[in-house]
Amino acid sequence: MGKIIAITGKGGTGKTAVTAMIIRSLLKRDEKTNILAIDADPDANLADALGDDVEMTVGDIREEIQDSRVSLPPDYDKKQLFAAKIFEALLEKDGYDLLVMGRSEGSGCYCYLNSLLKGIMDETIDDYDLVIVDSPAGLEHLSRKTISEVDSLIVVTDESRRGLKTAETIRQLADELDLKYGNLYVIANKVRDLSKDQIQKVANGLGLKVIGLIPYDENVARLDLVGDPLVGLPDDSPAVMEVEEHILKEIGL
């Protein structure tokens, strides 16, 4: 069974950027890791961060099946049809595959796509060395048990105490829901040097393990500003170096 990593946190902390940088670093290695990247965030920014053009999402397939329900025989198994069509949304790249969940349009509820995500992971996990999920902001996906069993649950936060309290809340909710996870880690993003000691102090007080302090990086800011993919970051980028020297080692990659 492959390793499953879910990256979560409140909006605006840069969890998609962190996800993209982890994938970028793994792709740079001589020994390749067979990766499935799942963009489970309705905002669907991971493809842009990786420099990919996605023509179809899981949400598109869901809507297509819903639109065809009138013409389907009454006894037709829609789950079987969905399983057959899901690979139409799978973008195959060199070293990784990408699956974008997308949005549920019209009157469809996004919780239906949430339920599909678990089924997709159950069906595909054995085909990959690593499944990395860019999760939606907030706590809804946890409360719905969209992601119920992971090796590493990573909370991306900013350098504020409120951000770290969010990580504590996520841990409490995961425990209350009896979610199965190996480790919960915290990555602080866009960190200034003068904040590092305070972040560690607050995290220690909350019983949280910080595995990365990604500095504010002009390279990341520049690529974000012009809309270029983060896979184009230079090897000596401070953010990339933090991912490679600390974060990947802590999560066993």
Helices and strands as residue ranges (DSSP letters): E 3-8, H 15-27, E 35-39, H 46-50, H 58-67, H 78-85, G 86-89, E 90-93, E 96-100, H 110-124, G 125-127, E 130-134, H 140-143, E 149-157, H 161-176, E 180-191, G 193-195, H 196-206, E 209-215, H 218-226, G 230-232, H 238-242, I 243-247, H 248-250
